[in-house]
Amino acid sequence: MAKETKYTEDNIRSLDWKEHIRMRPGMYIGKLGDGSSPDDGIYILLKEVLDNSIDEYVMGAGKTIEVSIHGTKVIVRDYGRGIPLGKVVDVVSKMNTGGKYDSRAFKKSVGLNGVGTKAVNALSAFFRVESTRDGQSASAEFERGELINTERLEETSRRKGTKVSFIPDETIFKKYKFRNEYVAKMLKNYVYLNTGLTIVFNGEKYYSENGLKDLLSENISEETRLYPIIHLLGEDIEIALTHSKTQYSEEYHSFVNGQHTTQGGTHQNAYREALVKTIRDFFGKNYDASDIRKSVVTAISIKVMEPVFESQTKTKLGSTEIGGGLPTVRTFINDFVKTRLDNYLHKNPDTASKIQQKILQAERERKDLSGIRKLARERAKKASLHNKKLRDCRVHLSDMKKDNRLDTTLFITEGDSASGSITKSRNVNTQAVFSLKGKPLNSYGLSKKIVYENEEFNLLQAALNIEDSIENLRYNNIVIATDADVDGMHIRLLLITFFLQFFPEVIKEGHLYILETPLFRVRDKKDTHYCYSEAEKQEAIKSLRGKVEITRFKGLGEISPNEFKFFIGEDIRLDPVMLDKEVPVEEMLSFYMGKNTPDRQKFIIENLKVELDLVEEN
């Protein structure tokens, strides 16, 4: 019989605000991460500080926000009203304290719960807040949420506003670094949603005059737009819309009160319904919803009173009400789209004609593919049942509600030994493995039909659940895990081509990564170091005493499961696949994956020489 565990007053603990945040950071900022993913915690910390500055601008105070990030230190300076000087310490260190509870001071704000800057404070090794107003200033400094210094100046010539500086705690965010690309995207979204606002990031200015129209212009090149971007602007709602000539699936950018709701929510669902209904009514045809929305690239932003989000990180709207005596979110959006989009299509018959042609083309393709899709789904289901390709994680196998999709990862690998090592060493709760058989097909220039006819692509598509949209993507992180040799690089390129050709939003939304694995193992009798570069190898050799054994890993299959667990666990290193905004996807694919040309031959020869030089140096 099991020994009874004592349960007494000694087992009861009361945590103060900072202890609770530091013990359960995921409750406040989602996943932690090292900065390789756009939804990692260090960007949530930045967002929480920025949201307060944005709210100042929304309330008509301060037209410029300055952001600087150098190494691990972040500084955000706004020129708003400034925190009331007597409350500078309280608003960053007392839970449920803030101005957002008083609707006279903040209306339709981003931050509502009085938690954001407290989480930043508690999770930072260093945190400083300084407020200036009425010719006076007050500041407070903290270390891991603990107040270490306060200062009050009766007279100052500094401009009014708030300045926050912080350094995320490396004991919580392991080996992190900020990626400027992710920060820039966040800041651009802020200016798109707040026309007239200027944000200066490390000296570079971001500003938008056309709101969501500018956002779409950034995300879809003029050459691939089926028709000019439709831009509809109303009170508390804004929509930008076009269709892509080359993209197959739907792409949505949705926002609530300036918050990027990456997981959608009630507003995005309502918009998708409204779009279908309006198009059907305009043409007087009961077109299939999937044909109407196929290839759509669109953005929607709404403002609501006291929004309810499904998590503290505010990535999915749960509200059904707009507030302020207005109708429901669904009715509000439907009425706006029905009126404004219908009017636009009547005034722009050329655009309306192109939309109808696109719908009819999608309908033909869907019917042509219907038989193939049915067989492909049956094959995918059968393969899944027999577990031939996918070793799923328990989040999906047992529908573990407590696990968030943000934590899930799918490793795509090639070869029995590599997939076997990852499968044995993975976290079975959140990490899944998809095994490739040989090199994938070069899908450049091929139609969507090939996705269903090719077993590898069909099963991968089914595993990810992205056939029609990435809205229900089953894994937040898709990681290509191949050898760092010529064949491995080729497989990477072919997989990236597959996503760019058929599901580019997987890359645009920051879901695709390359797994970095160590090149060397350096050890002596007591310690072992795994090194990802020649420099790290030399450092390891210097740090060890006595006889040193050095192993050069030639492929993933050479790394045992016992070792692999170190590379896909807390210390996993991921290199995100990012798109160069200056080069259109079609042009990029044509250069790298199209017919062999003298220009590409020259590029390969020149870059191969660089690689060979690096190998010789190592």
C-alpha positions in Angstrom: 0.0 0.0 0.0 1.4 3.4 -1.0 2.6 5.6 1.9 0.2 8.5 2.6 1.7 11.9 1.8 1.3 14.5 4.6 -0.7 17.5 3.7 -0.4 20.2 6.3 -0.2 24.0 6.7 3.4 23.7 5.7 2.4 22.7 2.2 0.5 25.9 1.6 2.5 28.7 0.0 1.5 32.2 -1.1 3.6 33.5 -4.0 4.1 37.2 -4.5 3.5 38.7 -8.0 7.0 38.3 -9.4 7.5 34.7 -8.0 4.3 33.6 -9.7 5.2 35.1 -13.0 8.8 33.7 -12.9 7.5 30.2 -11.8 4.7 30.1 -14.5 6.0 32.5 -17.3 4.0 30.6 -19.9 0.7 31.7 -18.4 1.7 35.3 -19.1 3.8 35.3 -22.3 3.1 31.9 -24.0 6.2 29.9 -24.9 9.7 31.0 -24.0 12.0 30.2 -26.8 15.3 31.7 -27.8 14.1 34.3 -30.3 14.2 32.1 -33.4 10.4 32.1 -33.6 8.3 35.3 -34.0 6.0 34.2 -31.1 8.9 33.5 -28.7 8.6 35.2 -25.3 11.2 37.9 -25.8 9.1 39.4 -28.6 6.0 39.2 -26.3 7.9 41.2 -23.7 8.7 43.9 -26.3 5.1 43.9 -27.5 3.7 44.4 -24.0 5.9 47.5 -23.5 5.0 48.8 -27.0 1.3 48.2 -26.5 1.3 50.9 -23.8 3.0 53.4 -26.0 0.6 52.6 -28.8 -2.3 53.2 -26.5 -0.9 56.6 -25.8 -0.9 57.4 -29.5 -4.5 56.1 -29.9 -5.5 58.5 -27.1 -4.0 61.3 -29.1 -0.7 61.7 -27.1 2.6 61.3 -28.9 3.1 60.7 -32.6 6.6 59.0 -32.4 7.9 56.0 -30.7 11.6 55.2 -30.6 12.8 51.6 -30.3 16.4 50.4 -30.0 17.7 46.9 -29.5 21.4 46.3 -29.2 22.5 42.9 -28.1 20.1 41.9 -25.3 19.1 45.4 -24.2 15.8 46.9 -25.3 14.8 50.5 -25.0 11.3 51.9 -25.8 10.7 55.6 -25.6 7.3 57.3 -26.3 6.2 60.9 -26.1 2.8 60.3 -24.7 1.3 61.7 -21.4 3.8 59.9 -19.2 2.8 57.6 -16.2 1.5 59.7 -13.3 4.7 60.2 -11.3 3.4 58.9 -8.0 2.4 55.6 -9.6 5.6 54.8 -11.6 6.6 51.9 -9.3 3.0 50.6 -8.9 2.1 50.2 -12.6 5.1 48.0 -13.2 5.1 46.0 -10.0 1.6 45.7 -8.6 -0.7 43.2 -10.4 -4.0 44.5 -11.6 -2.8 48.1 -11.5 -3.1 50.3 -14.5 -5.0 53.0 -16.3 -6.8 50.6 -18.7 -9.4 49.9 -16.0 -10.6 53.5 -16.4 -12.3 53.9 -19.8 -12.1 57.7 -19.4 -8.3 57.4 -19.8 -8.1 54.6 -22.3 -10.8 53.5 -24.8 -10.5 50.4 -27.0 -7.0 49.9 -25.8 -4.7 46.9 -26.6 -3.7 46.1 -23.0 -6.5 45.5 -20.6 -5.5 43.3 -17.8 -2.9 45.4 -15.9 -0.4 42.5 -16.3 1.9 43.3 -19.3 4.7 45.4 -18.0 4.7 43.5 -14.7 5.5 40.3 -16.6 8.3 42.2 -18.5 9.6 43.4 -15.2 9.5 40.0 -13.4 11.1 38.2 -16.4 14.0 40.8 -16.9 17.4 40.7 -15.3 17.3 44.5 -15.5 14.2 46.7 -15.9 14.0 50.5 -15.7 11.0 52.8 -16.2 11.2 56.5 -16.4 8.2 58.9 -16.7 8.4 62.6 -17.5 5.4 65.0 -17.3 4.7 68.6 -16.1 8.4 69.4 -16.1 9.2 66.6 -13.5 10.3 63.0 -13.8 10.4 59.8 -11.7 12.2 56.6 -12.4 12.5 53.1 -10.8 14.9 50.3 -11.4 14.4 46.6 -10.8 16.3 43.3 -11.0 14.1 40.3 -11.7 11.1 42.2 -10.3 12.9 43.4 -7.2 12.9 47.1 -6.7 16.6 48.3 -6.3 16.4 52.1 -6.9 13.9 55.0 -7.3 14.6 58.6 -8.2 12.4 61.7 -8.4 13.4 65.0 -10.1 11.5 68.1 -9.4 12.7 69.9 -12.5 13.7 68.5 -15.9 13.8 69.8 -19.5 13.2 66.4 -21.0 10.1 66.0 -23.2 7.1 64.3 -21.6 6.5 60.6 -22.1 7.7 57.2 -20.9 11.0 55.4 -21.4 11.3 51.7 -20.6 14.6 49.7 -20.7 14.9 46.0 -20.1 17.2 43.0 -20.5 15.3 39.6 -20.7 16.6 37.2 -18.0 19.0 34.6 -19.6 18.1 32.1 -16.8 14.6 32.0 -18.3 15.2 32.8 -22.0 18.2 30.5 -22.7 20.8 31.7 -25.2 18.4 34.1 -26.8 18.9 36.8 -29.4 16.6 39.3 -31.0 16.1 38.9 -34.8 15.6 42.3 -36.4 13.4 40.8 -39.1 10.8 39.8 -36.5 11.0 43.1 -34.7 10.6 45.0 -38.0 7.5 43.0 -39.0 5.9 43.7 -35.6 6.7 47.4 -35.9 5.4 47.7 -39.4 2.1 46.1 -38.3 1.8 48.8 -35.6 2.2 51.6 -38.2 -0.1 50.0 -40.7 -2.8 49.9 -37.9 -2.1 53.4 -36.7 -1.7 55.7 -39.8 0.2 58.9 -38.9 2.3 57.1 -36.2 6.1 57.0 -36.7 8.2 54.3 -35.2 12.0 54.6 -35.3 13.8 51.3 -34.9 17.6 51.5 -34.6 17.5 54.7 -36.7 15.2 53.4 -39.4 11.8 55.0 -39.7 8.5 53.2 -40.3 5.4 55.1 -41.3 2.2 54.3 -43.2 -0.3 56.5 -44.9 -2.6 53.8 -46.4 -3.0 51.4 -43.4 -3.8 47.8 -44.3 -3.4 48.6 -48.0 0.3 49.1 -47.3 0.4 45.9 -45.3 -1.0 43.9 -48.3 1.4 45.7 -50.7 4.2 44.5 -48.4 3.0 40.9 -48.5 2.0 40.4 -52.1 3.9 41.9 -55.1 2.1 43.9 -57.7 2.9 41.3 -60.3 1.1 38.5 -58.5 -2.0 40.5 -57.6 -5.1 39.5 -59.6 -6.5 43.0 -59.3 -5.6 46.3 -57.5 -6.0 46.0 -53.7 -9.5 46.8 -52.5 -9.3 49.1 -49.4 -12.4 49.6 -47.3 -12.3 51.9 -44.3 -15.0 52.6 -41.8 -15.4 53.5 -38.1 -13.7 50.8 -36.0 -13.2 48.6 -39.0 -10.7 48.4 -42.0 -10.3 45.8 -44.7 -7.8 45.3 -47.5 -8.4 42.6 -50.1 -7.0 41.0 -53.3 -6.5 37.6 -54.8 -3.2 36.0 -55.8 -2.4 34.8 -59.3 0.0 32.2 -58.0 -1.0 31.3 -54.4 -3.4 28.4 -53.8 -4.6 28.8 -50.2 -6.2 31.6 -48.2 -4.1 34.1 -46.4 -5.5 36.3 -43.5 -3.9 39.1 -41.5 -6.3 39.9 -38.7 -6.1 42.5 -35.9 -8.2 43.6 -32.9 -7.4 46.9 -31.2 -4.0 46.9 -32.9 -3.2 43.4 -31.6 -2.1 40.9 -34.3 -4.5 37.9 -33.7 -2.3 35.3 -35.4 -4.8 32.5 -34.5 -7.8 34.4 -35.8 -11.0 34.3 -33.7 -14.6 35.4 -33.9 -13.8 38.5 -36.1 -11.9 36.5 -38.7 -14.5 33.8 -38.8 -17.2 36.4 -39.3 -15.2 38.1 -42.0 -14.8 34.8 -44.0 -18.5 34.2 -43.8 -19.3 37.8 -44.8 -16.9 37.6 -47.8 -18.6 34.5 -49.2 -22.2 35.8 -48.6 -21.4 39.2 -50.3 -19.8 37.6 -53.3 -22.7 35.1 -53.7 -25.3 37.9 -53.5 -23.4 40.2 -55.9 -23.2 37.5 -58.6 -26.5 35.9 -57.8 -24.7 32.5 -57.8 -24.4 30.0 -54.9 -20.6 29.5 -55.5 -18.8 27.0 -53.2 -17.2 28.9 -50.3 -13.8 27.3 -50.9 -13.8 28.6 -54.6 -14.6 32.1 -53.5 -11.9 32.2 -50.8 -9.3 30.3 -52.8 -6.1 32.4 -53.3 -7.5 35.3 -51.3 -4.9 37.5 -49.6 -6.6 39.9 -47.1 -6.4 41.8 -43.9 -9.0 43.0 -41.4 -8.8 45.2 -38.4 -11.6 46.0 -35.9 -11.8 47.8 -32.6 -14.0 46.7 -29.8 -14.7 47.7 -26.2 -13.1 45.5 -23.6 -12.1 42.6 -25.9 -11.9 39.1 -24.6 -9.0 37.1 -25.8 -8.4 33.4 -25.3 -5.0 33.8 -23.8 -2.9 36.5 -22.1 -0.8 36.8 -25.3 -4.0 37.9 -27.2 -3.5 35.8 -30.3 -7.1 34.8 -30.7 -10.3 36.8 -30.2 -13.1 35.3 -28.2 -15.4 38.3 -28.0 -18.8 38.1 -29.7 -19.8 41.7 -28.8 -18.4 45.0 -30.2 -19.6 47.0 -27.1 -20.9 50.5 -26.9 -24.4 49.6 -27.9 -23.3 48.2 -31.3 -24.4 44.8 -32.7 -22.4 41.6 -32.3 -19.0 41.2 -34.0 -20.6 38.9 -36.6 -23.4 41.3 -37.5 -21.1 44.4 -37.5 -18.6 42.8 -39.9 -21.3 41.3 -42.1 -23.2 44.6 -42.5 -20.0 46.5 -43.3 -18.7 44.0 -45.9 -22.2 43.6 -47.5 -22.5 47.3 -48.0 -19.0 48.5 -48.8 -17.7 45.5 -50.8 -20.9 45.3 -52.8 -20.7 49.0 -53.6 -17.0 48.7 -54.6 -17.7 45.8 -57.0 -20.6 47.7 -58.7 -18.3 50.7 -59.2 -15.3 48.6 -60.4 -16.7 46.0 -62.9 -13.2 45.0 -64.1 -12.3 43.9 -60.6 -15.6 42.1 -60.2 -15.1 40.3 -63.5 -11.6 39.1 -62.5 -13.0 37.8 -59.2 -15.6 35.9 -61.0 -13.1 34.4 -63.4 -11.0 33.3 -60.5 -13.9 31.7 -58.8 -14.9 29.8 -62.0 -11.2 28.7 -62.5 -11.1 27.4 -58.9 -14.4 25.6 -59.4 -13.0 23.8 -62.5 -9.8 22.9 -60.7 -11.7 21.6 -57.7 -14.0 19.4 -59.8 -11.0 18.1 -61.8 -9.3 17.3 -58.6 -12.3 15.9 -56.7 -11.6 12.2 -57.6 -7.9 12.6 -57.0 -8.4 14.4 -53.7 -10.8 11.7 -52.5 -8.3 8.9 -53.2 -5.4 11.0 -51.8 -7.3 11.5 -48.5 -8.0 7.8 -48.3 -4.3 7.1 -48.8 -3.3 9.6 -46.2 -5.8 8.2 -43.7 -4.6 4.6 -44.4 -0.9 5.6 -44.1 -1.7 7.4 -40.8 -3.4 4.4 -39.4 -0.5 2.2 -40.2 1.9 4.9 -38.9 4.1 4.6 -42.0 5.2 8.2 -42.3 4.1 10.1 -39.2 5.0 9.5 -35.6 2.6 12.0 -34.1 2.8 13.7 -30.7 0.4 13.1 -27.8 -1.1 16.6 -28.1 -2.9 15.4 -31.2 -3.1 11.7 -30.5 -4.9 12.2 -27.2 -6.3 15.7 -27.8 -4.4 17.1 -24.7 -6.3 20.3 -24.2 -3.8 21.6 -21.6 -1.1 21.7 -24.3 -1.1 24.7 -26.6 -0.4 24.4 -30.3 2.4 27.0 -29.9 4.5 24.2 -28.3 4.1 21.6 -31.1 6.8 20.8 -33.6 7.0 18.5 -36.6 10.5 17.3 -37.7 10.7 16.5 -41.4 13.7 14.1 -41.9 15.1 11.7 -44.4 16.4 8.2 -43.8 15.6 5.5 -41.3 18.6 6.1 -39.0 18.0 9.9 -38.6 14.2 9.6 -38.2 14.8 6.7 -35.7 17.2 8.8 -33.6 14.8 11.8 -33.5 11.8 9.6 -32.8 13.5 7.9 -29.8 14.9 11.2 -28.3 12.0 13.5 -28.9 9.5 14.9 -26.4 6.5 12.6 -27.2 4.0 15.1 -25.9 4.8 18.0 -28.3 7.2 16.7 -31.0 6.3 14.7 -34.0 8.4 13.2 -36.8 7.6 12.8 -40.5 9.9 10.5 -42.4 10.8 11.2 -46.1 11.7 8.4 -48.4 14.5 9.7 -50.5 14.5 13.2 -52.2 11.2 14.9 -52.7 10.1 15.9 -56.2 11.1 19.4 -57.5 7.6 20.9 -57.5 8.5 24.2 -59.2 6.1 25.1 -61.9 3.8 22.1 -61.2 0.1 22.4 -60.5 -1.6 21.6 -57.2 -2.6 18.3 -58.7 0.9 17.0 -58.0 0.4 17.4 -54.3 -2.3 14.8 -54.3 -0.6 12.4 -56.8 2.7 12.5 -55.1 2.6 10.3 -51.9 5.2 12.3 -50.0 3.6 15.6 -50.6 0.1 14.3 -50.0 0.9 12.7 -46.7 2.9 15.8 -45.6 0.0 18.0 -46.5 -2.4 15.8 -44.5 0.0 15.6 -41.5 0.1 19.4 -41.4 -3.6 19.9 -42.2 -3.0 22.7 -44.6 -4.9 21.5 -47.7 -7.2 24.6 -47.9 -5.8 27.0 -45.3 -3.0 27.2 -42.7 -5.5 28.5 -40.1 -5.8 24.9 -38.7 -2.0 24.2 -39.0 -1.4 21.2 -36.6 2.2 22.2 -35.7 3.4 25.7 -34.9 7.0 24.8 -35.8 7.8 22.8 -39.0 11.5 21.9 -38.8 13.5 20.5 -41.7 16.1 18.1 -40.2 18.6 16.9 -42.8 22.3 16.3 -43.0 24.6 19.3 -43.6 26.0 17.8 -46.8 25.2 18.3 -50.5 22.3 15.8 -50.5 20.9 17.3 -47.2 21.0 20.8 -48.6 19.3 19.6 -51.8 16.4 18.1 -49.8 16.1 21.3 -47.8 15.8 23.3 -51.0 13.2 20.9 -52.5 11.1 21.1 -49.3 11.3 24.9 -49.2 10.3 24.9 -52.9 7.2 22.8 -52.0 6.1 25.3 -49.4 6.9 28.4 -51.5 5.0 26.9 -54.5 1.9 25.7 -52.7 1.8 27.1 -49.1 4.0 30.3 -49.0 2.1 31.6 -46.0 3.7 28.8 -43.9 7.0 30.7 -44.5 5.5 34.2 -44.4 4.0 33.5 -41.0 7.3 32.2 -39.6 6.5 28.5 -39.2 9.4 26.9 -41.2 12.8 26.3 -39.7 16.1 24.5 -40.4 17.4 22.3 -37.5 21.0 23.2 -36.6 22.9 20.2 -35.4 26.5 20.1 -34.0 29.4 19.6 -36.3 31.8 18.4 -33.6 31.8 16.5 -30.3 34.7 17.5 -28.0 35.2 15.5 -24.8 37.5 14.3 -22.1 37.0 11.8 -19.3 34.7 14.2 -17.4 33.0 16.7 -19.8 31.4 16.7 -23.2 30.9 19.7 -25.4 28.8 19.8 -28.7 30.1 22.4 -31.1 28.2 24.1 -34.0 31.3 25.8 -35.5 35.0 25.8 -35.6 35.2 28.6 -33.1 33.1 26.7 -30.6 35.3 23.7 -31.1 38.4 25.7 -30.3 36.8 27.2 -27.2 35.8 23.7 -26.0 39.3 22.3 -26.5 40.7 25.2 -24.4 38.2 24.7 -21.6 39.0 20.9 -21.2 42.0 19.5 -19.4 43.9 16.4 -20.3 43.5 14.2 -23.4 40.7 15.5 -25.7 38.7 13.4 -28.1 37.2 15.2 -31.1 34.5 13.6 -33.3 33.3 15.2 -36.6 29.6 14.3 -37.2 29.0 13.6 -40.9 25.3 13.1 -40.7 22.3 12.9 -38.4 22.3 9.1 -38.5 25.7 9.2 -36.7 24.2 10.9 -33.7 22.8 8.5 -31.1 19.3 9.0 -29.6 21.0 9.6 -26.2 22.9 12.5 -27.7 20.1 13.8 -30.0 17.9 14.6 -27.1 20.3 17.5 -26.2 19.8 19.1 -29.7 16.0 19.0 -29.9 15.3 19.8 -26.3 15.6 23.1 -24.3 18.8 24.0 -26.2 17.4 23.4 -29.7 18.9 25.7 -32.3 16.6 26.6 -35.1 17.4 28.8 -38.2 14.1 30.4 -39.5 13.4 30.3 -43.2 12.7 33.9 -44.2 11.6 35.5 -47.4 13.5 38.4 -49.0 10.8 41.0 -49.5 12.8 42.6 -52.3 12.7 39.5 -54.5 9.3 38.1 -55.7 8.7 34.4 -54.8 8.2 33.5 -58.5 11.5 35.2 -59.5 13.3 33.4 -56.7 11.9 30.0 -57.5 12.6 30.5 -61.2 16.3 31.3 -60.5 17.0 28.5 -58.0 14.7 25.7 -59.2 13.9 26.5 -62.9 15.9 25.6 -66.0 19.6 25.6 -65.7 21.0 29.0 -66.8 24.4 30.5 -67.1 23.6 33.0 -64.3 22.7 30.2 -61.9 25.8 28.2 -62.9 27.9 31.3 -62.1 26.1 31.8 -58.8 26.7 28.1 -57.8 30.4 28.1 -58.8 31.1 31.4 -56.9 29.3 30.3 -53.7 30.7 26.8 -53.9 34.2 28.3 -53.9 33.2 30.2 -50.7 32.0 27.0 -49.1 35.2 25.1 -50.0 37.3 27.9 -48.6 35.4 27.7 -45.3 35.9 23.9 -45.2 39.6 24.3 -45.8 39.9 26.8 -43.0 38.1 24.4 -40.7 
